[in-house]
Amino acid sequence: MSFDIQLGKPVAVIDHYSFCLSLLLIVLLSVTSVQAAEKRYVTDQLEVTLRTGHSNQHKIIRMLPSGTSLEVLEEDPESGYTRVRVTPEIEGWVISRYLDRQPSGRQRAQILGHKLETLKAELATLKKTRGSLLSSRDSTSKKNARLLQENERLQADLTKIRRTSANALALDDENRRLKKRLAELTQEHELALQSNQSLKDRSARDWFLVGAGVILLGMILGLIIPKIRWRRKSSWGSL
């Protein structure tokens, strides 16, 4: 048996035994009908024929390049052909062994190539993002170092202020104590002044009284002494 390949490709001949074995395997592994939504793809052959019937005697509708997506409508294991739909307007039969459930290797390579390019672009974006993050991290680290230095300086200033405040509080307490002592001394001084004034007033009064007593005594003596003299004269005259 021969299978049909266009564009001058040689026709491969399969011996009867191999053909029967292949046909038996196809019968055992295939089902008589396939769901309408199932997809198949032309294998990595350059082109296969789409015919009006399930034999190489039927008219060729068109040539299907490798990787063409086809919708499976019906399979005929006996003839080895599958009825497929290329577009809503084009249907036909192709040899089943030229169909694959996966896209062709070329298409898969293209898809993988696109995915690889996408991954490369994503990797470049990630590298750029990583660079930005590293730069941001370095900037943040420098800011943190400056903040730590500033914090240490502020802590030192705070300690100094606390010490100064403690000294100021001690000075304030001492000042208050001294003010209180000064008030006490001022009060004592005023009391001493009052006492001194009182003593002065008493001394002046005492001196006044003494002076008055002396004057009074002088007056009394002035009155008594003449009388005494007169009496003495009288006594002497009588003698």
C-alpha positions as CSV (number, residue, x, y, z in Angstrom):
1,M,0.0,0.0,0.0
2,S,1.2,3.6,-0.7
3,F,0.4,6.9,0.9
4,D,0.0,10.1,-0.9
5,I,2.5,13.0,-0.5
6,Q,2.6,15.9,-3.0
7,L,5.4,18.2,-4.2
8,G,7.4,15.4,-5.8
9,K,8.0,13.4,-2.6
10,P,8.7,9.7,-3.0
11,V,6.0,7.2,-2.2
12,A,6.8,4.9,0.7
13,V,5.9,1.2,0.3
14,I,4.7,-0.7,3.4
15,D,4.8,-4.5,3.3
16,H,1.6,-6.4,4.0
17,Y,2.5,-7.6,7.4
18,S,3.5,-4.1,8.7
19,F,0.3,-2.7,7.2
20,C,-1.9,-5.3,8.9
21,L,-0.1,-4.7,12.2
22,S,-0.5,-0.9,11.8
23,L,-4.1,-1.3,10.8
24,L,-4.8,-3.6,13.8
25,L,-3.3,-1.1,16.2
26,I,-5.3,1.7,14.7
27,V,-8.5,-0.3,15.1
28,L,-7.7,-1.2,18.7
29,L,-6.7,2.4,19.7
30,S,-9.3,4.4,17.7
31,V,-12.9,4.9,18.1
32,T,-15.5,5.1,15.3
33,S,-16.5,8.7,16.0
34,V,-14.9,11.7,17.6
35,Q,-16.4,14.7,19.4
36,A,-17.0,17.6,17.1
37,A,-14.9,20.0,19.3
38,E,-11.8,17.8,19.2
39,K,-8.7,19.3,17.6
40,R,-6.0,17.7,15.5
41,Y,-2.9,19.2,13.8
42,V,-1.1,18.4,10.7
43,T,2.2,16.7,11.6
44,D,5.6,18.1,10.7
45,Q,5.3,17.0,7.1
46,L,5.5,20.0,4.8
47,E,2.1,19.6,3.2
48,V,-0.7,17.0,3.1
49,T,-3.7,16.7,0.8
50,L,-7.2,17.5,1.7
51,R,-9.5,15.3,-0.5
52,T,-13.2,15.1,-1.1
53,G,-13.2,11.4,0.0
54,H,-11.4,8.9,2.0
55,S,-9.0,7.6,-0.6
56,N,-6.3,8.9,-2.9
57,Q,-8.6,8.5,-5.8
58,H,-10.8,11.4,-4.7
59,K,-10.2,15.0,-5.8
60,I,-7.7,17.2,-4.0
61,I,-9.4,20.2,-2.4
62,R,-6.3,21.9,-1.2
63,M,-2.8,21.3,0.3
64,L,-2.6,21.8,4.1
65,P,0.7,23.0,5.4
66,S,2.3,21.6,8.6
67,G,0.7,23.0,11.8
68,T,-2.7,23.7,10.3
69,S,-5.4,23.4,13.0
70,L,-8.3,21.1,12.0
71,E,-11.6,20.2,13.6
72,V,-12.2,16.4,13.6
73,L,-15.6,15.4,12.3
74,E,-15.3,11.7,11.6
75,E,-12.6,9.0,11.5
76,D,-12.6,5.9,9.2
77,P,-10.1,3.4,10.6
78,E,-10.6,1.0,7.7
79,S,-9.5,3.5,5.1
80,G,-7.1,5.3,7.4
81,Y,-8.7,8.7,6.6
82,T,-10.2,11.3,8.9
83,R,-12.9,13.9,7.9
84,V,-11.9,17.3,9.1
85,R,-13.1,20.9,8.9
86,V,-10.6,23.5,8.0
87,T,-12.9,26.5,8.0
88,P,-16.7,26.7,8.3
89,E,-16.9,26.5,4.5
90,I,-14.1,23.9,3.8
91,E,-14.3,20.2,4.8
92,G,-12.5,17.1,3.5
93,W,-10.6,14.0,4.2
94,V,-6.9,13.6,5.2
95,I,-4.8,10.6,6.0
96,S,-5.1,10.0,9.7
97,R,-1.5,9.2,10.4
98,Y,-0.5,12.7,9.3
99,L,-2.6,14.1,12.1
100,D,-1.4,14.8,15.6
101,R,-3.1,15.8,18.8
102,Q,-0.4,18.4,19.5
103,P,0.8,21.3,17.3
104,S,3.7,20.6,15.2
105,G,7.2,20.7,16.5
106,R,7.8,23.8,14.6
107,Q,4.8,25.5,16.1
108,R,5.7,24.3,19.5
109,A,9.2,25.6,19.0
110,Q,7.7,29.0,17.9
111,I,5.4,29.0,21.0
112,L,8.3,28.1,23.2
113,G,10.3,30.8,21.5
114,H,7.7,33.4,22.2
115,K,7.4,32.1,25.8
116,L,11.2,32.3,26.0
117,E,11.2,35.9,24.7
118,T,8.4,36.7,27.2
119,L,10.4,35.1,30.0
120,K,13.5,37.0,28.9
121,A,11.6,40.3,28.9
122,E,10.2,39.4,32.4
123,L,13.6,38.5,33.6
124,A,15.0,41.8,32.3
125,T,12.2,43.6,34.1
126,L,12.9,41.6,37.2
127,K,16.6,42.4,37.0
128,K,15.7,46.1,36.5
129,T,13.3,45.9,39.4
130,R,15.9,44.1,41.5
131,G,18.5,46.8,40.7
132,S,16.0,49.5,41.7
133,L,15.3,47.6,44.9
134,L,19.0,47.2,45.7
135,S,19.5,50.9,45.0
136,S,16.6,51.7,47.2
137,R,17.9,49.3,49.9
138,D,21.3,51.0,49.7
139,S,19.7,54.4,50.0
140,T,17.5,53.2,52.9
141,S,20.6,51.7,54.6
142,K,22.4,55.1,54.3
143,K,19.3,56.9,55.6
144,N,19.2,54.4,58.5
145,A,22.9,55.0,59.3
146,R,22.3,58.7,59.3
147,L,19.2,58.3,61.5
148,L,21.2,56.1,63.9
149,Q,23.9,58.8,64.1
150,E,21.3,61.5,64.6
151,N,19.6,59.3,67.3
152,E,22.9,58.9,69.1
153,R,23.5,62.6,69.0
154,L,20.0,63.3,70.3
155,Q,20.5,60.8,73.0
156,A,23.7,62.5,74.0
157,D,22.0,65.9,74.0
158,L,19.1,64.5,76.0
159,T,21.5,63.1,78.6
160,K,23.2,66.4,78.8
161,I,19.9,68.2,79.1
162,R,18.8,65.8,81.8
163,R,22.1,66.5,83.7
164,T,21.7,70.2,83.2
165,S,18.1,70.0,84.3
166,A,19.1,68.0,87.4
167,N,21.7,70.7,88.2
168,A,19.1,73.4,87.6
169,L,16.6,71.6,89.9
170,A,19.3,71.3,92.5
171,L,20.2,75.0,92.1
172,D,16.5,75.9,92.2
173,D,16.1,74.0,95.5
174,E,19.2,75.7,96.9
175,N,17.9,79.0,95.7
176,R,14.6,78.4,97.4
177,R,16.3,77.3,100.6
178,L,18.5,80.4,100.5
179,K,15.5,82.6,99.9
180,K,13.7,81.0,102.8
181,R,16.8,81.5,105.0
182,L,17.1,85.1,103.8
183,A,13.4,85.7,104.7
184,E,14.1,84.2,108.1
185,L,17.2,86.4,108.6
186,T,15.2,89.4,107.4
187,Q,12.5,88.7,109.9
188,E,15.1,88.2,112.6
189,H,16.7,91.4,111.6
190,E,13.4,93.3,111.7
191,L,12.7,91.8,115.1
192,A,16.2,92.8,116.3
193,L,15.6,96.4,114.9
194,Q,12.3,96.5,116.7
195,S,13.9,95.2,119.9
196,N,16.7,97.7,119.6
197,Q,14.3,100.5,119.0
198,S,12.3,99.3,122.0
199,L,15.5,99.3,124.0
200,K,16.3,102.8,122.8
201,D,12.9,104.0,123.7
202,R,13.1,102.4,127.1
203,S,16.6,103.9,127.7
204,A,15.4,107.3,126.6
205,R,12.4,107.0,128.9
206,D,14.7,105.8,131.8
207,W,17.0,108.7,131.2
208,F,14.1,111.0,131.1
209,L,12.8,109.6,134.4
210,V,16.3,109.9,135.9
211,G,16.6,113.5,134.7
212,A,13.2,114.3,136.0
213,G,14.1,112.7,139.3
214,V,17.3,114.6,139.5
215,I,15.5,117.9,138.8
216,L,12.8,117.0,141.3
217,L,15.5,116.1,143.9
218,G,17.3,119.4,143.1
219,M,14.1,121.3,143.6
220,I,13.4,119.5,146.9
221,L,17.0,120.1,148.0
222,G,16.7,123.7,146.9
223,L,13.7,124.1,149.2
224,I,15.1,122.2,152.1
225,I,18.7,123.5,152.3
226,P,17.7,127.2,152.8
227,K,15.4,126.2,155.7
228,I,18.2,124.2,157.2
229,R,20.6,127.1,157.0
230,W,18.1,129.5,158.5
231,R,17.5,127.2,161.4
232,R,21.2,126.8,162.0
233,K,21.6,130.6,161.9
234,S,18.7,130.9,164.4
235,S,20.3,128.3,166.6
236,W,23.7,130.0,166.6
237,G,22.0,133.4,167.2
238,S,20.3,132.1,170.3
239,L,23.5,130.8,171.7
